[in-house]
Amino acid sequence: MSKILGIDYGTVRVGLALTDSAQIIAAPLTTVERKVLWEYLGKLIEREKISVVVVGEAKRLNGEASEITNLQLEFVGALAKRFPQVVIHRENEMFTSKMATQSMLISGMKKSERQVKGNVDMISAAILLQSFLDRSK
């Protein structure tokens, strides 16, 4: 079975998470700078045989689009063009950064590691991917 990729798309960095082959558990993978994202995704999608990508959808508490929504929409459009074989889903990413920070605290991660923004991004990607998996079952 192929894997599912979760993407927390940001203005500077992009957090990535990946499921296991059974598509049950999401785990943080890495954080990639936007300037090298397309090259990284091309290799990753081929190597891991990714058939589905879940991209975070930023919304405000009232359900309206946030500041990054247009960038995310552009990214999703470009992703669909570059990888037409991949099915793309959107998942609400509201509170994923807060939940990622909380999970780092609970897990006992050192303060210096919690302050690395990339760690929050990839854990946020895992949270939104797991949310998609849980909702899809």
ROVEXFI-596713 format. One record per atom (N, C-alpha, C): residue in three letters; x, y, z. Coordinates in steps of 0.02 Angstrom, whole numbers, padded with zeros to 5 digits, always signed. Example, Ala and Ser with C-alpha at 12.3 -4.5 7.8 and 13.67 -1.06 7.14 Angstrom:
! residues 2
ALA+00660-00284+00390ALA+00615-00225+00390ALA+00660-00165+00390SER+00642-00112+00354SER+00684-00053+00357SER+00645+00002+00394
***
This chain:
! residues 137
MET+00042-00059+00000MET+00000+00000+00000MET+00044+00062+00000SER+00022+00113-00034SER+00061+00175-00037SER+00053+00215+00027LYS+00094+00266+00034LYS+00092+00308+00094LYS+00056+00374+00078ILE+00036+00409+00131ILE+00004+00474+00124ILE+00051+00526+00154LEU+00058+00582+00119LEU+00101+00636+00140LEU+00058+00693+00168GLY+00078+00719+00226GLY+00046+00778+00255GLY+00091+00838+00248ILE+00062+00895+00229ILE+00101+00956+00218ILE+00071+01014+00257ASP+00113+01044+00300ASP+00096+01106+00334ASP+00134+01161+00298TYR+00100+01193+00250TYR+00132+01241+00206TYR+00137+01310+00239GLY+00198+01335+00244GLY+00210+01400+00275GLY+00246+01448+00229THR+00253+01509+00250THR+00285+01560+00208THR+00360+01551+00202VAL+00392+01520+00251VAL+00464+01509+00249VAL+00481+01435+00244ARG+00449+01395+00287ARG+00463+01324+00290ARG+00399+01284+00278VAL+00411+01221+00260VAL+00354+01176+00249VAL+00366+01113+00291GLY+00320+01100+00337GLY+00324+01041+00378GLY+00295+00981+00341LEU+00330+00925+00345LEU+00307+00864+00311LEU+00299+00807+00360ALA+00248+00766+00348ALA+00235+00707+00388ALA+00216+00651+00340LEU+00225+00589+00362LEU+00213+00532+00319LEU+00179+00477+00358THR+00134+00441+00326THR+00102+00384+00359THR+00146+00323+00351ASP+00129+00272+00389ASP+00158+00206+00378ASP+00125+00176+00315SER+00150+00118+00293SER+00123+00087+00233SER+00050+00066+00239ALA+00028+00052+00300ALA-00042+00034+00311ALA-00088+00095+00316GLN-00060+00154+00313GLN-00097+00217+00316GLN-00138+00224+00380ILE-00106+00204+00436ILE-00140+00207+00501ILE-00111+00262+00545ILE-00045+00268+00545ILE-00011+00314+00591ILE+00029+00366+00552ALA+00021+00429+00572ALA+00059+00484+00543ALA+00118+00500+00588ALA+00176+00513+00558ALA+00236+00530+00596ALA+00270+00590+00564PRO+00298+00635+00605PRO+00335+00692+00577PRO+00392+00666+00534LEU+00405+00698+00478LEU+00459+00678+00434LEU+00516+00728+00436THR+00503+00789+00413THR+00555+00840+00411THR+00524+00907+00397THR+00566+00958+00396THR+00546+01024+00375THR+00591+01045+00318VAL+00561+01073+00266VAL+00598+01091+00205VAL+00587+01165+00191GLU+00640+01200+00171GLU+00632+01270+00151GLU+00594+01271+00084ARG+00553+01322+00076ARG+00511+01326+00015ARG+00553+01326-00049LYS+00612+01356-00048LYS+00652+01363-00109LYS+00675+01295-00137VAL+00676+01243-00096VAL+00697+01176-00120VAL+00640+01125-00115LEU+00580+01149-00103LEU+00523+01105-00091LEU+00507+01061-00151TRP+00503+01089-00211TRP+00481+01050-00269TRP+00529+00992-00284GLU+00593+01005-00280GLU+00642+00952-00291GLU+00634+00897-00238TYR+00627+00917-00176TYR+00620+00869-00121TYR+00556+00828-00130LEU+00500+00861-00146LEU+00437+00825-00154LEU+00440+00776-00212GLY+00472+00795-00267GLY+00478+00749-00324GLY+00512+00684-00305LYS+00567+00689-00270LYS+00603+00629-00248LYS+00563+00590-00197LEU+00532+00625-00150LEU+00494+00591-00096LEU+00434+00554-00124ILE+00396+00586-00168ILE+00336+00555-00196ILE+00353+00493-00235GLU+00408+00495-00271GLU+00430+00436-00309GLU+00456+00381-00263ARG+00499+00399-00217ARG+00531+00350-00172ARG+00481+00315-00127GLU+00434+00353-00099GLU+00386+00325-00051GLU+00321+00303-00083LYS+00316+00311-00149LYS+00255+00291-00186LYS+00192+00323-00156ILE+00197+00388-00148ILE+00142+00426-00117ILE+00085+00435-00168SER+00025+00416-00147SER-00033+00421-00191SER-00081+00477-00169VAL-00075+00498-00106VAL-00120+00549-00078VAL-00078+00599-00040VAL-00096+00663-00048VAL-00063+00716-00010VAL-00118+00756+00025VAL-00107+00769+00089VAL-00153+00809+00129VAL-00118+00875+00146VAL-00148+00930+00123VAL-00118+00996+00133VAL-00161+01034+00184GLY-00128+01064+00232GLY-00163+01103+00282GLY-00201+01161+00251GLU-00258+01176+00281GLU-00300+01232+00258GLU-00309+01280+00316ALA-00279+01338+00309ALA-00281+01388+00362ALA-00348+01426+00360LYS-00379+01429+00418LYS-00442+01466+00426LYS-00440+01502+00493ARG-00477+01556+00496ARG-00485+01591+00559ARG-00540+01557+00599LEU-00547+01576+00661LEU-00598+01547+00704LEU-00669+01553+00676ASN-00681+01607+00639ASN-00747+01618+00609ASN-00756+01581+00542GLY-00705+01543+00522GLY-00709+01504+00461GLY-00684+01539+00399GLU-00668+01603+00405GLU-00643+01641+00347GLU-00570+01624+00333ALA-00549+01640+00273ALA-00480+01628+00252ALA-00432+01671+00293SER-00372+01646+00303SER-00321+01683+00340SER-00272+01714+00290GLU-00220+01745+00315GLU-00171+01779+00273GLU-00135+01731+00225ILE-00124+01670+00245ILE-00085+01623+00204ILE-00129+01581+00156THR-00194+01589+00160THR-00239+01548+00120THR-00224+01552+00045ASN-00213+01611+00019ASN-00199+01618-00053ASN-00134+01582-00073LEU-00083+01587-00031LEU-00021+01551-00046LEU-00032+01476-00045GLN-00072+01452+00001GLN-00088+01381+00004GLN-00126+01359-00058LEU-00173+01399-00080LEU-00211+01383-00141LEU-00166+01380-00202GLU-00120+01427-00208GLU-00072+01426-00263GLU-00029+01363-00260PHE-00008+01346-00200PHE+00033+01285-00192PHE-00006+01223-00212VAL-00068+01217-00190VAL-00109+01159-00207VAL-00119+01154-00283GLY-00130+01210-00316GLY-00137+01211-00389GLY-00074+01187-00424ALA-00016+01212-00401ALA+00047+01192-00430ALA+00062+01118-00416LEU+00044+01095-00356LEU+00054+01025-00338LEU+00014+00979-00384ALA-00048+00998-00398ALA-00091+00959-00442ALA-00063+00956-00513LYS-00034+01011-00536LYS-00005+01012-00604LYS+00059+00970-00608ARG+00101+00976-00557ARG+00165+00940-00558ARG+00158+00865-00546PHE+00109+00847-00506PHE+00099+00776-00488PHE+00026+00757-00499PRO+00005+00752-00562PRO-00066+00739-00577PRO-00089+00670-00553GLN-00043+00625-00539GLN-00060+00557-00516GLN-00078+00556-00442VAL-00067+00610-00407VAL-00078+00613-00335VAL-00145+00646-00320VAL-00183+00615-00275VAL-00247+00643-00252VAL-00231+00691-00195ILE-00260+00751-00199ILE-00246+00803-00149ILE-00309+00816-00107HIS-00300+00815-00041HIS-00354+00832+00005HIS-00332+00892+00046ARG-00380+00930+00071ARG-00366+00985+00117ARG-00391+00966+00186GLU-00355+00987+00237GLU-00374+00973+00306GLU-00365+01036+00347ASN-00415+01054+00386ASN-00412+01113+00428ASN-00352+01107+00475GLU-00309+01158+00474GLU-00250+01156+00517GLU-00256+01200+00579MET-00317+01219+00595MET-00328+01263+00652MET-00302+01230+00716PHE-00263+01266+00753PHE-00234+01246+00817PHE-00179+01192+00812THR-00159+01172+00752THR-00107+01120+00748THR-00041+01143+00777SER-00023+01206+00768SER+00040+01231+00797SER+00037+01231+00872LYS-00019+01251+00899LYS-00028+01251+00972LYS-00026+01179+00999MET-00059+01133+00963MET-00058+01063+00984MET+00012+01033+00977ALA+00049+01053+00926ALA+00118+01029+00917ALA+00162+01052+00975THR+00156+01115+00993THR+00195+01142+01049THR+00178+01105+01114GLN+00114+01093+01124GLN+00092+01057+01185GLN+00119+00985+01185SER+00118+00952+01128SER+00143+00883+01126SER+00219+00880+01138MET+00255+00932+01116MET+00327+00934+01130MET+00339+00942+01204LEU+00299+00983+01238LEU+00305+00991+01310LEU+00291+00925+01346ILE+00236+00893+01328ILE+00216+00831+01361ILE+00268+00776+01350SER+00299+00775+01291SER+00347+00723+01275SER+00415+00733+01310GLY+00423+00792+01341GLY+00485+00804+01377GLY+00541+00832+01333MET+00523+00857+01275MET+00573+00886+01229MET+00607+00946+01263LYS+00672+00950+01256LYS+00709+01005+01285LYS+00686+01072+01258LYS+00692+01124+01299LYS+00670+01191+01279LYS+00704+01214+01215SER+00768+01200+01208SER+00804+01221+01147SER+00776+01187+01085GLU+00753+01125+01091GLU+00723+01090+01034GLU+00652+01115+01020ARG+00616+01134+01073ARG+00548+01160+01064ARG+00549+01228+01030GLN+00604+01265+01036GLN+00608+01331+01007GLN+00627+01329+00933VAL+00645+01271+00908VAL+00660+01264+00837VAL+00593+01261+00799LYS+00579+01314+00760LYS+00515+01320+00726LYS+00501+01261+00680GLY+00553+01234+00650GLY+00545+01177+00605GLY+00516+01117+00639ASN+00532+01108+00703ASN+00503+01052+00741ASN+00427+01060+00747VAL+00405+01121+00760VAL+00334+01134+00765VAL+00300+01121+00698ASP+00332+01141+00644ASP+00303+01133+00577ASP+00292+01059+00559MET+00342+01018+00572MET+00334+00947+00552MET+00287+00910+00599ILE+00285+00929+00662ILE+00237+00898+00708ILE+00166+00921+00690SER+00159+00984+00671SER+00094+01009+00648SER+00071+00970+00587ALA+00116+00955+00541ALA+00099+00916+00481ALA+00075+00847+00502ALA+00107+00817+00552ALA+00087+00750+00575ALA+00017+00754+00608ILE+00004+00806+00645ILE-00061+00813+00678ILE-00117+00821+00626LEU-00106+00863+00576LEU-00159+00872+00525LEU-00167+00808+00484LEU-00113+00772+00470LEU-00118+00709+00434LEU-00154+00657+00475GLN-00139+00652+00540GLN-00174+00603+00582GLN-00248+00621+00588SER-00264+00685+00590SER-00333+00706+00591SER-00370+00683+00529PHE-00338+00690+00471PHE-00367+00666+00408PHE-00377+00591+00410LEU-00327+00554+00434LEU-00332+00481+00438LEU-00389+00460+00483ASP-00394+00491+00542ASP-00446+00474+00590ASP-00516+00487+00562ARG-00522+00542+00525ARG-00586+00561+00496ARG-00605+00517+00437SER-00555+00490+00403SER-00566+00449+00343SER-00584+00377+00357LYS-00573+00355+00418LYS-00584+00284+00434LYS-00656+00269+00446
***
